[in-house]
Amino acid sequence: MNTRTRRLLVVLASAAGSLLVWTAAAPLSGIDLTVDQAATPLTVGPFRIAIAALLVGFAAWGLLAVLEKCTARAGMIWSIIAAAVLALSLTGPLAAVTTGAMLVLMGMHVVTGGVLIAGLVRR
């Protein structure tokens, strides 16, 4: 399998992983994934989750591709940047209305980031 195909599958797997977490939490367990966006409640559903994970995945892939053309240490540099972005992204779920929603949203962030970090750099 070539690198492009493998990386596409990694991006798709990151979105699928987040959707699996959502499926276990929202429809099966009944946790309401609502966040407070500028005093307006916003329900996080499967469409938003898939789009966000795909956008982040393709952006991560793009950054990695640029770094690979610019430096021999692209994998290490990208991994550090990706870990920092993942850590910063965990502040977003703090706006969740309930603790359960916050934990589920953090789990989705970790799954998406973990799949991308583990899968995109691997040769």
Stockholm file with secondary structure:
# STOCKHOLM 1.0

chainA/1-123         MNTRTRRLLVVLASAAGSLLVWTAAAPLSGIDLTVDQAATPLTVGPFRIAIAALLVGFAAWGLLAVLEKCTARAGMIWSIIAAAVLALSLTGPLAAVTTGAMLVLMGMHVVTGGVLIAGLVRR
#=GR chainA/1-123 SS CCHHHHHHHHHHHHHHHHHHHHHHHTTTTCCCCEEEETTEEEECCHHHHHHHHHHHHHHHHHHHHHHHHHCTTHHHHHHHHHHHHHHHHTTGGGGBSSHHHHHHHHHHHHHHHHHHHHHHSCC
#=GC SS_cons         CCHHHHHHHHHHHHHHHHHHHHHHHTTTTCCCCEEEETTEEEECCHHHHHHHHHHHHHHHHHHHHHHHHHCTTHHHHHHHHHHHHHHHHTTGGGGBSSHHHHHHHHHHHHHHHHHHHHHHSCC
//
